[in-house]
Amino acid sequence: MVPSLRKVYNETFTVEQYNAFLKELDGKYPGAIEFRLAETPVFIDKTFAQKVFDACESIIDVLTDPKFRELTERAIPPGERVPNENDHAHMIAFDFGICTGKDGSLEPQLIEMQGFPTLFGFQVLYPDLLRQYFPVPDNYSQYLNGLNRDSYLAQLKEVILGGLPPENVILLEIKPHEQKTKVDFYCTRDYLGIQPVCITELIQEGKKLYYLNNGQKTAVKRIYNRVIFDDLHAQKARLGSFVDITQDLEVEWVPHPNWFYRISKFTLPFIHHPYVPETWFLNELKQVPADLENYVLKPLFSFAGQGVVIDVTPEHIAHTNNPENWILQRKVKYADVIPTPDVPAKVEIRIMYLWQDGWDRPRPAINLARLSKGKMIGVDYNKDKKWVGGSVCYFEQ
C-alpha cells in the first residue's frame, strides 16, 4: 500500500522475530488468542484513507437520517426486539475490501457493516506491541481521528461505562471464556475494569439484574452487549436456564441489541455511493442480472459469513425461501495488494466508530484488518497459508 514502507518491512522481516512477538503477546493472556495473526500489518497513506472515510461518512449520512429507524423496523426479527431502544448505536463497524478501481487505482469497497462491538480492546494491545518488534514509522497509527492510546481509552471508557462505576457495568456474552474473541474481553476488563459475564450467570429480581462480582451480589446497571441472538439460539439447548434479555429490564445497553439488526446487511440497499456495491432485497429485484456470476447472495439474519452463496445461479434466485430476508449484492474483486514471500495477499479493513451520548454523529476511533489468500476472507479459506489472518492498519497521520 505504501511501497517504501512495504519494501523495508518485507526485507527486514524474520520468522524468528515474528515468533518472538507472538510469544510475548500470548504471554499477556496465555492461550487466549485462538485466531491466526498475520505476519504483517497494512500501511495506509492519507490518499487512500480519505477514500475510506468519505465512504464511511456518506453511509453515516444515511444512518443519521430521521427516516432511518422507520426504514429499518423490519430488520428486527419477531421475538428478538428488545425494549428501551436508545437513539443510536454506540459502536459501528464498516468492512471494506481493498479493490482495484476502473481507473486502475486502489479503492475501498464496502462488504458489510454492523451496529455491534468488535475488538475495541485487543486492537490497543496487539498493534502497540507489534510496533515494538517491526518497523512502523512514528507518524503511522492504528488510532483514528487524531486519537492516541490515552485519548482513545478515555473515549472507550466514556462510551461503555457512561459515567457509572465499573462494577455496575458488565460485558455480557455467551460462555465468554469459550469464545474465540475472549482475548478482547480480557483486554476490555483490564482497560476499563468491567467483568465478562455469561448470560447464564445473570440474576433477575423483578426488572433488576445482578451478578456475582468476586462472590458479592452486585447490581447490573449497564450492559456492554456481545450477545448475538443467532448464537444464543444455536447454543440454547446446552445453556440451561438464563435470563430472557428481550424483557423490559431496568438496564442500559451499549450498544442496544436492536442496532445489531438495523445497521447490518439490511442497510446496504439504502446506500448509494461509488464505494458501496449495488445491493437489492431479493424480493424487490425487478430483473435478474444477466451477469449473475458477478453477484453474491446473502441471508440477512446470519453472521460470520454463514449461508452466503458465492456462485449464484438463476435457480438460487427462483427457489430461495423468504426472499425478503435475502440480499443480492454485486461482488467485489479484492486486489492482490500485499506482496508476501509467496503469493500476494488480499486485504479487508474494518473501520471502528464510537458514538458517545451527546454527539450528533459517530466518530472513527480505531481499526483492524484481515489478510487472505483464499476465495473469501476467513479461516476456512486460508488453512495452511502464511501471511494471512488478523492484522491492523497503521494510518498515516
C-alpha positions as CSV (number, residue, x, y, z in Angstrom):
1,M,0.0,0.0,0.0
2,V,2.9,2.3,0.8
3,P,5.7,0.8,-1.4
4,S,8.7,2.3,0.5
5,L,7.4,1.1,3.9
6,R,6.4,-2.3,2.4
7,K,9.9,-2.8,1.0
8,V,11.6,-2.1,4.3
9,Y,9.2,-4.3,6.2
10,N,9.4,-7.3,3.9
11,E,13.2,-7.1,3.6
12,T,13.8,-6.9,7.4
13,F,11.1,-9.5,8.4
14,T,12.3,-12.7,10.0
15,V,10.2,-15.7,11.2
16,E,12.2,-15.6,14.5
17,Q,11.2,-12.1,15.1
18,Y,7.5,-12.9,14.3
19,N,7.6,-15.9,16.7
20,A,9.1,-13.8,19.5
21,F,6.3,-11.3,19.0
22,L,3.6,-14.0,19.2
23,K,5.2,-15.5,22.3
24,E,5.2,-12.1,24.1
25,L,1.7,-11.4,23.0
26,D,0.4,-14.8,24.1
27,G,2.2,-14.2,27.5
28,K,-0.2,-11.4,28.3
29,Y,-3.2,-13.8,28.3
30,P,-1.8,-17.3,27.9
31,G,-3.8,-19.4,25.4
32,A,-6.5,-16.7,24.9
33,I,-5.7,-15.9,21.2
34,E,-7.5,-18.5,19.2
35,F,-7.2,-16.9,15.7
36,R,-4.2,-16.6,13.5
37,L,-2.4,-13.3,13.4
38,A,-0.8,-12.3,10.1
39,E,2.9,-11.7,9.7
40,T,2.4,-8.1,8.6
41,P,0.3,-5.0,9.3
42,V,-1.1,-2.9,6.5
43,F,0.2,0.7,5.8
44,I,-2.4,3.2,4.6
45,D,-1.4,6.6,3.3
46,K,-3.6,9.7,3.5
47,T,-4.9,9.5,0.0
48,F,-6.4,6.1,0.4
49,A,-7.6,6.9,3.9
50,Q,-9.6,9.8,2.6
51,K,-11.4,7.5,0.2
52,V,-12.3,5.2,3.1
53,F,-13.5,8.0,5.4
54,D,-15.5,9.6,2.6
55,A,-17.4,6.4,2.1
56,C,-17.9,5.9,5.9
57,E,-19.3,9.5,6.3
58,S,-21.6,9.0,3.3
59,I,-23.0,5.9,5.0
60,I,-23.4,7.7,8.3
61,D,-25.5,10.3,6.5
62,V,-27.9,7.5,5.8
63,L,-27.8,6.2,9.4
64,T,-28.4,9.6,10.9
65,D,-31.3,10.4,8.6
66,P,-34.5,10.9,10.6
67,K,-36.3,8.2,8.5
68,F,-33.6,5.6,9.1
69,R,-35.4,3.9,12.1
70,E,-38.6,3.7,10.1
71,L,-36.8,2.2,7.1
72,T,-35.2,-0.5,9.3
73,E,-38.2,-1.5,11.5
74,R,-38.5,-4.8,9.5
75,A,-34.8,-5.6,10.2
76,I,-35.5,-6.7,13.7
77,P,-36.8,-10.3,13.7
78,P,-40.0,-11.1,15.6
79,G,-39.2,-12.2,19.1
80,E,-35.8,-10.6,19.2
81,R,-36.9,-6.9,19.7
82,V,-35.5,-5.6,23.0
83,P,-37.4,-2.8,24.8
84,N,-36.0,0.6,25.7
85,E,-34.0,1.2,22.5
86,N,-31.9,4.3,22.6
87,D,-31.3,6.9,19.8
88,H,-28.2,5.5,18.3
89,A,-25.7,2.6,18.1
90,H,-22.8,3.3,20.4
91,M,-20.5,1.3,18.2
92,I,-20.4,0.8,14.4
93,A,-18.0,-1.0,12.2
94,F,-17.6,-0.8,8.4
95,D,-15.8,-3.6,6.5
96,F,-14.1,-2.6,3.2
97,G,-12.3,-4.8,0.7
98,I,-9.3,-3.2,-0.9
99,C,-10.0,-3.4,-4.6
100,T,-8.8,-2.1,-8.0
101,G,-11.0,0.6,-9.5
102,K,-11.9,1.1,-13.1
103,D,-9.0,3.6,-13.5
104,G,-6.5,1.1,-12.1
105,S,-6.1,2.8,-8.7
106,L,-6.8,1.1,-5.4
107,E,-10.2,1.9,-3.8
108,P,-12.3,0.6,-0.9
109,Q,-15.5,-1.3,-1.5
110,L,-18.0,-1.9,1.3
111,I,-18.5,-5.5,2.2
112,E,-20.6,-5.3,5.4
113,M,-21.4,-3.1,8.3
114,Q,-22.5,-3.8,11.9
115,G,-24.0,-1.8,14.7
116,F,-22.2,-4.1,17.2
117,P,-18.9,-4.2,19.0
118,T,-15.8,-5.8,17.7
119,L,-12.2,-6.0,19.0
120,F,-12.1,-2.5,20.6
121,G,-9.8,-3.7,23.4
122,F,-7.5,-6.1,21.6
123,Q,-6.7,-3.6,18.9
124,V,-5.0,-1.5,21.5
125,L,-2.8,-4.3,22.9
126,Y,-1.8,-6.0,19.7
127,P,-0.7,-3.1,17.4
128,D,1.1,-1.4,20.3
129,L,3.2,-4.5,20.8
130,L,3.6,-5.2,17.1
131,R,5.4,-1.9,16.5
132,Q,8.0,-2.8,19.2
133,Y,9.1,-5.7,17.0
134,F,8.7,-4.4,13.5
135,P,9.5,-1.2,11.6
136,V,6.4,1.1,11.9
137,P,7.0,4.9,11.5
138,D,6.1,7.2,14.3
139,N,3.7,9.1,12.1
140,Y,1.6,5.9,11.4
141,S,-1.0,4.8,14.0
142,Q,-3.9,2.4,14.4
143,Y,-5.8,5.2,16.1
144,L,-8.0,7.4,14.0
145,N,-9.4,11.0,14.1
146,G,-6.4,12.4,16.0
147,L,-6.7,9.9,18.9
148,N,-3.8,8.3,20.7
149,R,-3.7,5.5,23.2
150,D,-4.8,7.6,26.2
151,S,-7.5,9.6,24.5
152,Y,-8.8,6.5,22.8
153,L,-9.1,4.6,26.0
154,A,-10.7,7.6,27.7
155,Q,-13.3,7.8,24.9
156,L,-13.9,4.0,25.0
157,K,-14.4,4.2,28.8
158,E,-17.0,7.0,28.5
159,V,-18.9,5.2,25.8
160,I,-19.0,1.8,27.6
161,L,-19.3,2.9,31.2
162,G,-21.4,6.1,30.6
163,G,-20.1,7.5,33.9
164,L,-21.1,4.5,36.0
165,P,-18.8,2.7,38.4
166,P,-17.1,-0.3,36.6
167,E,-18.6,-2.8,39.0
168,N,-22.1,-1.8,37.8
169,V,-21.2,-2.4,34.1
170,I,-20.7,-5.9,32.6
171,L,-19.6,-7.3,29.3
172,L,-22.3,-9.8,28.5
173,E,-21.6,-12.8,26.3
174,I,-22.5,-16.5,25.9
175,K,-19.8,-18.6,27.6
176,P,-17.3,-15.7,27.3
177,H,-14.3,-17.8,28.2
178,E,-15.0,-20.2,25.4
179,Q,-15.3,-17.5,22.7
180,K,-12.6,-17.1,20.0
181,T,-12.6,-13.4,20.8
182,K,-12.1,-13.9,24.5
183,V,-8.8,-12.1,24.5
184,D,-10.7,-8.9,23.6
185,F,-12.9,-9.4,26.7
186,Y,-9.8,-9.7,28.9
187,C,-8.2,-6.6,27.4
188,T,-11.5,-4.7,27.9
189,R,-11.6,-5.9,31.5
190,D,-8.1,-4.7,32.2
191,Y,-8.5,-1.4,30.4
192,L,-12.0,-0.5,31.8
193,G,-12.4,-2.6,34.9
194,I,-15.6,-4.4,33.8
195,Q,-16.1,-8.2,34.1
196,P,-17.1,-10.6,31.3
197,V,-20.3,-12.3,32.4
198,C,-22.1,-15.2,30.9
199,I,-25.8,-14.8,30.2
200,T,-26.4,-17.8,32.4
201,E,-24.8,-16.0,35.3
202,L,-27.3,-13.1,35.4
203,I,-29.6,-13.0,38.4
204,Q,-33.0,-11.4,37.9
205,E,-35.2,-9.9,40.6
206,G,-38.2,-8.3,39.0
207,K,-36.9,-5.9,36.4
208,K,-33.5,-5.6,38.0
209,L,-30.4,-7.6,37.1
210,Y,-27.4,-8.7,39.3
211,Y,-24.3,-10.8,39.0
212,L,-21.7,-12.2,41.4
213,N,-18.6,-9.9,41.5
214,N,-16.0,-11.9,43.5
215,G,-18.8,-13.6,45.2
216,Q,-20.7,-10.4,46.1
217,K,-24.1,-9.8,44.6
218,T,-23.8,-6.6,42.5
219,A,-26.3,-4.6,40.6
220,V,-26.0,-4.5,36.8
221,K,-27.0,-1.1,35.5
222,R,-25.4,-1.1,32.1
223,I,-24.5,-3.9,29.7
224,Y,-21.8,-3.9,27.1
225,N,-23.6,-6.3,24.9
226,R,-21.7,-9.0,23.0
227,V,-24.6,-11.5,22.7
228,I,-25.7,-12.3,19.2
229,F,-29.2,-13.9,19.1
230,D,-28.2,-16.3,16.3
231,D,-25.5,-17.7,18.5
232,L,-27.9,-17.7,21.5
233,H,-30.5,-19.8,19.7
234,A,-27.8,-22.2,18.4
235,Q,-26.5,-22.8,21.9
236,K,-29.8,-22.7,23.8
237,A,-30.0,-26.4,24.4
238,R,-26.7,-26.6,26.2
239,L,-27.0,-23.4,28.2
240,G,-29.9,-24.5,30.6
241,S,-31.8,-21.6,32.2
242,F,-30.8,-18.0,31.5
243,V,-32.4,-14.5,31.7
244,D,-34.6,-13.6,28.7
245,I,-33.0,-10.3,27.6
246,T,-36.0,-9.3,25.5
247,Q,-37.9,-8.5,28.7
248,D,-38.4,-4.9,29.9
249,L,-35.4,-4.7,32.2
250,E,-34.0,-1.8,34.2
251,V,-30.7,-1.7,32.4
252,E,-28.9,0.4,29.8
253,W,-27.5,-1.2,26.7
254,V,-24.2,-0.5,24.9
255,P,-25.0,-0.8,22.1
256,H,-28.7,-1.7,22.3
257,P,-29.3,-5.1,20.7
258,N,-31.8,-3.7,18.2
259,W,-29.0,-1.8,16.4
260,F,-27.3,-5.1,15.5
261,Y,-30.1,-5.6,13.1
262,R,-30.8,-2.0,12.0
263,I,-27.1,-1.4,11.0
264,S,-26.3,-4.6,9.1
265,K,-26.6,-6.2,5.7
266,F,-30.2,-4.9,5.8
267,T,-29.0,-1.3,5.4
268,L,-27.0,-2.0,2.2
269,P,-29.8,-1.5,-0.3
270,F,-30.4,2.0,1.0
271,I,-26.9,3.2,0.4
272,H,-25.7,4.7,-2.9
273,H,-22.1,5.5,-3.2
274,P,-19.2,4.6,-5.6
275,Y,-17.5,2.6,-2.9
276,V,-20.7,0.7,-1.9
277,P,-21.6,-2.2,-4.3
278,E,-25.1,-2.3,-5.8
279,T,-27.4,-4.2,-3.5
280,W,-31.1,-5.2,-3.6
281,F,-33.5,-7.0,-1.4
282,L,-34.2,-10.2,-3.3
283,N,-38.0,-9.7,-3.2
284,E,-37.6,-6.3,-4.8
285,L,-35.3,-7.4,-7.6
286,K,-37.1,-6.4,-10.8
287,Q,-34.8,-8.3,-13.2
288,V,-32.2,-11.0,-12.6
289,P,-28.8,-9.5,-13.7
290,A,-27.5,-11.1,-16.9
291,D,-24.1,-11.3,-15.3
292,L,-25.2,-13.2,-12.2
293,E,-21.8,-14.6,-11.8
294,N,-20.7,-11.2,-10.6
295,Y,-23.1,-11.2,-7.6
296,V,-23.3,-12.8,-4.2
297,L,-26.4,-13.9,-2.3
298,K,-26.5,-13.2,1.4
299,P,-29.0,-14.1,4.1
300,L,-29.9,-11.0,6.3
301,F,-30.1,-12.8,9.6
302,S,-26.9,-14.7,9.9
303,F,-23.4,-13.8,11.0
304,A,-19.8,-14.8,10.3
305,G,-20.5,-15.5,6.6
306,Q,-22.9,-18.4,7.3
307,G,-25.3,-19.1,4.4
308,V,-23.6,-16.9,1.9
309,V,-23.9,-18.2,-1.7
310,I,-20.8,-17.2,-3.7
311,D,-21.6,-18.9,-7.1
312,V,-25.2,-17.7,-7.6
313,T,-27.4,-19.3,-10.3
314,P,-30.9,-18.4,-11.5
315,E,-32.2,-21.5,-9.6
316,H,-30.9,-19.9,-6.4
317,I,-32.9,-16.8,-7.2
318,A,-36.0,-18.6,-8.1
319,H,-36.1,-21.1,-5.2
320,T,-34.9,-19.0,-2.2
321,N,-37.4,-19.1,0.6
322,N,-38.4,-15.8,2.2
323,P,-36.7,-13.7,-0.4
324,E,-37.4,-10.5,1.6
325,N,-34.8,-11.9,4.0
326,W,-32.0,-12.1,1.4
327,I,-30.0,-9.5,-0.5
328,L,-28.2,-9.8,-3.8
329,Q,-25.0,-7.8,-3.8
330,R,-22.5,-7.1,-6.6
331,K,-19.3,-9.0,-5.9
332,V,-16.1,-7.0,-5.3
333,K,-12.8,-8.2,-6.6
334,Y,-10.1,-7.9,-4.0
335,A,-6.8,-6.7,-5.2
336,D,-3.7,-8.8,-4.7
337,V,-2.2,-5.8,-2.8
338,I,0.3,-7.0,-0.2
339,P,3.5,-8.6,-1.5
340,T,4.5,-11.7,0.6
341,P,7.2,-14.3,0.3
342,D,5.0,-16.4,-2.0
343,V,1.8,-15.0,-3.5
344,P,0.3,-11.6,-2.7
345,A,-2.4,-11.2,0.0
346,K,-5.8,-9.6,-0.2
347,V,-6.9,-7.1,2.5
348,E,-10.1,-6.3,4.3
349,I,-10.2,-3.3,6.6
350,R,-12.6,-2.7,9.4
351,I,-13.1,0.9,10.5
352,M,-14.4,1.1,14.0
353,Y,-16.6,4.0,15.1
354,L,-17.6,5.1,18.6
355,W,-20.8,7.2,19.3
356,Q,-20.8,8.8,22.6
357,D,-24.1,10.1,24.1
358,G,-24.5,13.7,23.2
359,W,-22.6,13.5,19.8
360,D,-24.7,14.1,16.7
361,R,-22.6,11.6,14.7
362,P,-20.3,8.7,15.5
363,R,-16.5,9.3,15.1
364,P,-13.8,7.0,13.8
365,A,-11.6,5.6,16.6
366,I,-9.6,2.5,15.7
367,N,-9.4,-0.3,13.2
368,L,-8.5,-3.8,12.4
369,A,-7.6,-5.7,9.2
370,R,-7.7,-9.2,7.8
371,L,-5.4,-10.7,5.2
372,S,-6.4,-13.5,2.9
373,K,-5.1,-15.6,0.0
374,G,-8.3,-17.7,-0.4
375,K,-11.6,-17.2,-2.2
376,M,-13.0,-15.4,0.8
377,I,-11.7,-13.7,4.0
378,G,-11.9,-16.2,6.8
379,V,-10.1,-19.2,8.5
380,D,-11.8,-21.9,6.3
381,Y,-10.4,-20.3,3.1
382,N,-6.9,-19.8,4.4
383,K,-5.8,-23.0,6.0
384,D,-2.1,-23.8,5.9
385,K,-1.3,-20.4,4.4
386,K,1.2,-17.8,5.7
387,W,0.9,-14.0,5.8
388,V,-2.8,-14.3,6.4
389,G,-5.1,-13.7,9.4
390,G,-5.9,-10.9,11.8
391,S,-4.0,-7.7,11.4
392,V,-4.2,-3.9,11.8
393,C,-3.8,-0.9,9.6
394,Y,-1.4,1.8,10.5
395,F,-2.8,5.0,9.0
396,E,-0.5,7.9,8.0
397,Q,-1.2,10.8,10.4
